[in-house]
């Protein structure tokens, strides 16, 4: 069994896509219109093959409340790892 999709709640899908692709080096995998929003996924060049990060819109109140509660408690919703943070920053 494998994990295929992991969601990250984002306030703005276009802005999140730009950040994940241009700043973090992820690659856009899927971009499908879904009414007002999109099914939008990215993949990490260093990640496990087949796993996609879903840039999920915070379009309904339970999602916003969940994210705010995690932030308020200091609990990370998602964690990324690297062997060399300075190189990643550069």
Phi and psi in radians as a Rosetta constraint file:
Dihedral C 1 N 2 CA 2 C 2 CIRCULARHARMONIC -2.286 0.35
Dihedral N 2 CA 2 C 2 N 3 CIRCULARHARMONIC 2.717 0.35
Dihedral C 2 N 3 CA 3 C 3 CIRCULARHARMONIC -1.523 0.35
Dihedral N 3 CA 3 C 3 N 4 CIRCULARHARMONIC 2.299 0.35
Dihedral C 3 N 4 CA 4 C 4 CIRCULARHARMONIC -1.864 0.35
Dihedral N 4 CA 4 C 4 N 5 CIRCULARHARMONIC -0.849 0.35
Dihedral C 4 N 5 CA 5 C 5 CIRCULARHARMONIC -2.158 0.35
Dihedral N 5 CA 5 C 5 N 6 CIRCULARHARMONIC 2.382 0.35
Dihedral C 5 N 6 CA 6 C 6 CIRCULARHARMONIC -2.245 0.35
Dihedral N 6 CA 6 C 6 N 7 CIRCULARHARMONIC 2.213 0.35
Dihedral C 6 N 7 CA 7 C 7 CIRCULARHARMONIC -1.620 0.35
Dihedral N 7 CA 7 C 7 N 8 CIRCULARHARMONIC 2.466 0.35
Dihedral C 7 N 8 CA 8 C 8 CIRCULARHARMONIC -2.162 0.35
Dihedral N 8 CA 8 C 8 N 9 CIRCULARHARMONIC 2.158 0.35
Dihedral C 8 N 9 CA 9 C 9 CIRCULARHARMONIC -1.320 0.35
Dihedral N 9 CA 9 C 9 N 10 CIRCULARHARMONIC 2.264 0.35
Dihedral C 9 N 10 CA 10 C 10 CIRCULARHARMONIC -2.247 0.35
Dihedral N 10 CA 10 C 10 N 11 CIRCULARHARMONIC 2.563 0.35
Dihedral C 10 N 11 CA 11 C 11 CIRCULARHARMONIC -1.340 0.35
Dihedral N 11 CA 11 C 11 N 12 CIRCULARHARMONIC -0.579 0.35
Dihedral C 11 N 12 CA 12 C 12 CIRCULARHARMONIC -2.441 0.35
Dihedral N 12 CA 12 C 12 N 13 CIRCULARHARMONIC 1.996 0.35
Dihedral C 12 N 13 CA 13 C 13 CIRCULARHARMONIC -1.126 0.35
Dihedral N 13 CA 13 C 13 N 14 CIRCULARHARMONIC -0.713 0.35
Dihedral C 13 N 14 CA 14 C 14 CIRCULARHARMONIC -1.130 0.35
Dihedral N 14 CA 14 C 14 N 15 CIRCULARHARMONIC -0.754 0.35
Dihedral C 14 N 15 CA 15 C 15 CIRCULARHARMONIC -1.137 0.35
Dihedral N 15 CA 15 C 15 N 16 CIRCULARHARMONIC -0.721 0.35
Dihedral C 15 N 16 CA 16 C 16 CIRCULARHARMONIC -1.129 0.35
Dihedral N 16 CA 16 C 16 N 17 CIRCULARHARMONIC -0.732 0.35
Dihedral C 16 N 17 CA 17 C 17 CIRCULARHARMONIC -1.056 0.35
Dihedral N 17 CA 17 C 17 N 18 CIRCULARHARMONIC -0.769 0.35
Dihedral C 17 N 18 CA 18 C 18 CIRCULARHARMONIC -1.075 0.35
Dihedral N 18 CA 18 C 18 N 19 CIRCULARHARMONIC -0.761 0.35
Dihedral C 18 N 19 CA 19 C 19 CIRCULARHARMONIC -1.106 0.35
Dihedral N 19 CA 19 C 19 N 20 CIRCULARHARMONIC -0.876 0.35
Dihedral C 19 N 20 CA 20 C 20 CIRCULARHARMONIC -1.155 0.35
Dihedral N 20 CA 20 C 20 N 21 CIRCULARHARMONIC -0.583 0.35
Dihedral C 20 N 21 CA 21 C 21 CIRCULARHARMONIC -1.528 0.35
Dihedral N 21 CA 21 C 21 N 22 CIRCULARHARMONIC -0.818 0.35
Dihedral C 21 N 22 CA 22 C 22 CIRCULARHARMONIC -1.477 0.35
Dihedral N 22 CA 22 C 22 N 23 CIRCULARHARMONIC -0.525 0.35
Dihedral C 22 N 23 CA 23 C 23 CIRCULARHARMONIC -1.664 0.35
Dihedral N 23 CA 23 C 23 N 24 CIRCULARHARMONIC -0.828 0.35
Dihedral C 23 N 24 CA 24 C 24 CIRCULARHARMONIC -1.619 0.35
Dihedral N 24 CA 24 C 24 N 25 CIRCULARHARMONIC -0.185 0.35
Dihedral C 24 N 25 CA 25 C 25 CIRCULARHARMONIC 1.441 0.35
Dihedral N 25 CA 25 C 25 N 26 CIRCULARHARMONIC 0.236 0.35
Dihedral C 25 N 26 CA 26 C 26 CIRCULARHARMONIC -1.236 0.35
Dihedral N 26 CA 26 C 26 N 27 CIRCULARHARMONIC 2.886 0.35
Dihedral C 26 N 27 CA 27 C 27 CIRCULARHARMONIC -2.061 0.35
Dihedral N 27 CA 27 C 27 N 28 CIRCULARHARMONIC 2.371 0.35
Dihedral C 27 N 28 CA 28 C 28 CIRCULARHARMONIC -1.169 0.35
Dihedral N 28 CA 28 C 28 N 29 CIRCULARHARMONIC 2.311 0.35
Dihedral C 28 N 29 CA 29 C 29 CIRCULARHARMONIC -1.890 0.35
Dihedral N 29 CA 29 C 29 N 30 CIRCULARHARMONIC -0.898 0.35
Dihedral C 29 N 30 CA 30 C 30 CIRCULARHARMONIC -2.304 0.35
Dihedral N 30 CA 30 C 30 N 31 CIRCULARHARMONIC 2.480 0.35
Dihedral C 30 N 31 CA 31 C 31 CIRCULARHARMONIC -2.602 0.35
Dihedral N 31 CA 31 C 31 N 32 CIRCULARHARMONIC 1.564 0.35
Dihedral C 31 N 32 CA 32 C 32 CIRCULARHARMONIC -2.073 0.35
Dihedral N 32 CA 32 C 32 N 33 CIRCULARHARMONIC 2.150 0.35
Dihedral C 32 N 33 CA 33 C 33 CIRCULARHARMONIC -1.051 0.35
Dihedral N 33 CA 33 C 33 N 34 CIRCULARHARMONIC 2.372 0.35
Dihedral C 33 N 34 CA 34 C 34 CIRCULARHARMONIC -2.369 0.35
Dihedral N 34 CA 34 C 34 N 35 CIRCULARHARMONIC 1.235 0.35
Dihedral C 34 N 35 CA 35 C 35 CIRCULARHARMONIC 1.235 0.35
Dihedral N 35 CA 35 C 35 N 36 CIRCULARHARMONIC -2.207 0.35
Dihedral C 35 N 36 CA 36 C 36 CIRCULARHARMONIC -1.243 0.35
Dihedral N 36 CA 36 C 36 N 37 CIRCULARHARMONIC -0.385 0.35
Dihedral C 36 N 37 CA 37 C 37 CIRCULARHARMONIC -2.059 0.35
Dihedral N 37 CA 37 C 37 N 38 CIRCULARHARMONIC -2.946 0.35
Dihedral C 37 N 38 CA 38 C 38 CIRCULARHARMONIC -2.371 0.35
Dihedral N 38 CA 38 C 38 N 39 CIRCULARHARMONIC 2.632 0.35
Dihedral C 38 N 39 CA 39 C 39 CIRCULARHARMONIC -1.492 0.35
Dihedral N 39 CA 39 C 39 N 40 CIRCULARHARMONIC 1.806 0.35
Dihedral C 39 N 40 CA 40 C 40 CIRCULARHARMONIC -2.186 0.35
Dihedral N 40 CA 40 C 40 N 41 CIRCULARHARMONIC 2.043 0.35
Dihedral C 40 N 41 CA 41 C 41 CIRCULARHARMONIC -2.234 0.35
Dihedral N 41 CA 41 C 41 N 42 CIRCULARHARMONIC 2.651 0.35
Dihedral C 41 N 42 CA 42 C 42 CIRCULARHARMONIC -2.284 0.35
Dihedral N 42 CA 42 C 42 N 43 CIRCULARHARMONIC 2.774 0.35
Dihedral C 42 N 43 CA 43 C 43 CIRCULARHARMONIC -2.219 0.35
Dihedral N 43 CA 43 C 43 N 44 CIRCULARHARMONIC 2.635 0.35
Dihedral C 43 N 44 CA 44 C 44 CIRCULARHARMONIC -1.577 0.35
Dihedral N 44 CA 44 C 44 N 45 CIRCULARHARMONIC 2.353 0.35
Dihedral C 44 N 45 CA 45 C 45 CIRCULARHARMONIC -1.118 0.35
Dihedral N 45 CA 45 C 45 N 46 CIRCULARHARMONIC -0.371 0.35
Dihedral C 45 N 46 CA 46 C 46 CIRCULARHARMONIC -1.811 0.35
Dihedral N 46 CA 46 C 46 N 47 CIRCULARHARMONIC -0.006 0.35
Dihedral C 46 N 47 CA 47 C 47 CIRCULARHARMONIC -1.435 0.35
Dihedral N 47 CA 47 C 47 N 48 CIRCULARHARMONIC -3.139 0.35
Dihedral C 47 N 48 CA 48 C 48 CIRCULARHARMONIC -1.274 0.35
Dihedral N 48 CA 48 C 48 N 49 CIRCULARHARMONIC 2.275 0.35
Dihedral C 48 N 49 CA 49 C 49 CIRCULARHARMONIC -1.001 0.35
Dihedral N 49 CA 49 C 49 N 50 CIRCULARHARMONIC 2.321 0.35
Dihedral C 49 N 50 CA 50 C 50 CIRCULARHARMONIC 1.666 0.35
Dihedral N 50 CA 50 C 50 N 51 CIRCULARHARMONIC -0.241 0.35
Dihedral C 50 N 51 CA 51 C 51 CIRCULARHARMONIC -1.559 0.35
Dihedral N 51 CA 51 C 51 N 52 CIRCULARHARMONIC 2.231 0.35
Dihedral C 51 N 52 CA 52 C 52 CIRCULARHARMONIC -2.056 0.35
Dihedral N 52 CA 52 C 52 N 53 CIRCULARHARMONIC 2.455 0.35
Dihedral C 52 N 53 CA 53 C 53 CIRCULARHARMONIC -1.655 0.35
Dihedral N 53 CA 53 C 53 N 54 CIRCULARHARMONIC 2.098 0.35
Dihedral C 53 N 54 CA 54 C 54 CIRCULARHARMONIC -1.577 0.35
Dihedral N 54 CA 54 C 54 N 55 CIRCULARHARMONIC 2.149 0.35
Dihedral C 54 N 55 CA 55 C 55 CIRCULARHARMONIC -1.530 0.35
Dihedral N 55 CA 55 C 55 N 56 CIRCULARHARMONIC 1.552 0.35
Dihedral C 55 N 56 CA 56 C 56 CIRCULARHARMONIC -1.533 0.35
Dihedral N 56 CA 56 C 56 N 57 CIRCULARHARMONIC 2.165 0.35
Dihedral C 56 N 57 CA 57 C 57 CIRCULARHARMONIC -1.213 0.35
Dihedral N 57 CA 57 C 57 N 58 CIRCULARHARMONIC 2.436 0.35
Dihedral C 57 N 58 CA 58 C 58 CIRCULARHARMONIC -1.470 0.35
Dihedral N 58 CA 58 C 58 N 59 CIRCULARHARMONIC 1.152 0.35
Dihedral C 58 N 59 CA 59 C 59 CIRCULARHARMONIC -1.603 0.35
Dihedral N 59 CA 59 C 59 N 60 CIRCULARHARMONIC -0.094 0.35
Dihedral C 59 N 60 CA 60 C 60 CIRCULARHARMONIC -2.389 0.35
Dihedral N 60 CA 60 C 60 N 61 CIRCULARHARMONIC 2.677 0.35
Dihedral C 60 N 61 CA 61 C 61 CIRCULARHARMONIC -0.947 0.35
Dihedral N 61 CA 61 C 61 N 62 CIRCULARHARMONIC -0.755 0.35
Dihedral C 61 N 62 CA 62 C 62 CIRCULARHARMONIC -1.008 0.35
Dihedral N 62 CA 62 C 62 N 63 CIRCULARHARMONIC -0.625 0.35
Dihedral C 62 N 63 CA 63 C 63 CIRCULARHARMONIC -1.161 0.35
Dihedral N 63 CA 63 C 63 N 64 CIRCULARHARMONIC -0.759 0.35
Dihedral C 63 N 64 CA 64 C 64 CIRCULARHARMONIC -1.136 0.35
Dihedral N 64 CA 64 C 64 N 65 CIRCULARHARMONIC -0.729 0.35
Dihedral C 64 N 65 CA 65 C 65 CIRCULARHARMONIC -1.129 0.35
Dihedral N 65 CA 65 C 65 N 66 CIRCULARHARMONIC -0.727 0.35
Dihedral C 65 N 66 CA 66 C 66 CIRCULARHARMONIC -1.070 0.35
Dihedral N 66 CA 66 C 66 N 67 CIRCULARHARMONIC -0.855 0.35
Dihedral C 66 N 67 CA 67 C 67 CIRCULARHARMONIC -1.099 0.35
Dihedral N 67 CA 67 C 67 N 68 CIRCULARHARMONIC -0.750 0.35
Dihedral C 67 N 68 CA 68 C 68 CIRCULARHARMONIC -1.107 0.35
Dihedral N 68 CA 68 C 68 N 69 CIRCULARHARMONIC -0.682 0.35
Dihedral C 68 N 69 CA 69 C 69 CIRCULARHARMONIC -1.154 0.35
Dihedral N 69 CA 69 C 69 N 70 CIRCULARHARMONIC -0.746 0.35
Dihedral C 69 N 70 CA 70 C 70 CIRCULARHARMONIC -1.103 0.35
Dihedral N 70 CA 70 C 70 N 71 CIRCULARHARMONIC -0.799 0.35
Dihedral C 70 N 71 CA 71 C 71 CIRCULARHARMONIC -1.065 0.35
Dihedral N 71 CA 71 C 71 N 72 CIRCULARHARMONIC -0.799 0.35
Dihedral C 71 N 72 CA 72 C 72 CIRCULARHARMONIC -1.075 0.35
Dihedral N 72 CA 72 C 72 N 73 CIRCULARHARMONIC -0.563 0.35
Dihedral C 72 N 73 CA 73 C 73 CIRCULARHARMONIC -1.538 0.35
Dihedral N 73 CA 73 C 73 N 74 CIRCULARHARMONIC -0.081 0.35
Dihedral C 73 N 74 CA 74 C 74 CIRCULARHARMONIC 1.289 0.35
Dihedral N 74 CA 74 C 74 N 75 CIRCULARHARMONIC 0.460 0.35
Dihedral C 74 N 75 CA 75 C 75 CIRCULARHARMONIC -1.797 0.35
Dihedral N 75 CA 75 C 75 N 76 CIRCULARHARMONIC 2.135 0.35
Dihedral C 75 N 76 CA 76 C 76 CIRCULARHARMONIC -1.249 0.35
Dihedral N 76 CA 76 C 76 N 77 CIRCULARHARMONIC 2.378 0.35
Dihedral C 76 N 77 CA 77 C 77 CIRCULARHARMONIC -1.396 0.35
Dihedral N 77 CA 77 C 77 N 78 CIRCULARHARMONIC -0.548 0.35
Dihedral C 77 N 78 CA 78 C 78 CIRCULARHARMONIC -2.506 0.35
Dihedral N 78 CA 78 C 78 N 79 CIRCULARHARMONIC 2.528 0.35
Dihedral C 78 N 79 CA 79 C 79 CIRCULARHARMONIC -2.227 0.35
Dihedral N 79 CA 79 C 79 N 80 CIRCULARHARMONIC 2.385 0.35
Dihedral C 79 N 80 CA 80 C 80 CIRCULARHARMONIC -1.957 0.35
Dihedral N 80 CA 80 C 80 N 81 CIRCULARHARMONIC 2.575 0.35
Dihedral C 80 N 81 CA 81 C 81 CIRCULARHARMONIC -2.134 0.35
Dihedral N 81 CA 81 C 81 N 82 CIRCULARHARMONIC 2.707 0.35
Dihedral C 81 N 82 CA 82 C 82 CIRCULARHARMONIC -2.654 0.35
Dihedral N 82 CA 82 C 82 N 83 CIRCULARHARMONIC 2.684 0.35
Dihedral C 82 N 83 CA 83 C 83 CIRCULARHARMONIC -1.489 0.35
Dihedral N 83 CA 83 C 83 N 84 CIRCULARHARMONIC -0.359 0.35
Dihedral C 83 N 84 CA 84 C 84 CIRCULARHARMONIC -2.551 0.35
Dihedral N 84 CA 84 C 84 N 85 CIRCULARHARMONIC 1.603 0.35
Dihedral C 84 N 85 CA 85 C 85 CIRCULARHARMONIC -1.127 0.35
Dihedral N 85 CA 85 C 85 N 86 CIRCULARHARMONIC -0.601 0.35
Dihedral C 85 N 86 CA 86 C 86 CIRCULARHARMONIC -1.122 0.35
Dihedral N 86 CA 86 C 86 N 87 CIRCULARHARMONIC -0.730 0.35
Dihedral C 86 N 87 CA 87 C 87 CIRCULARHARMONIC -1.154 0.35
Dihedral N 87 CA 87 C 87 N 88 CIRCULARHARMONIC -0.687 0.35
Dihedral C 87 N 88 CA 88 C 88 CIRCULARHARMONIC -1.112 0.35
Dihedral N 88 CA 88 C 88 N 89 CIRCULARHARMONIC -0.705 0.35
Dihedral C 88 N 89 CA 89 C 89 CIRCULARHARMONIC -1.104 0.35
Dihedral N 89 CA 89 C 89 N 90 CIRCULARHARMONIC -0.741 0.35
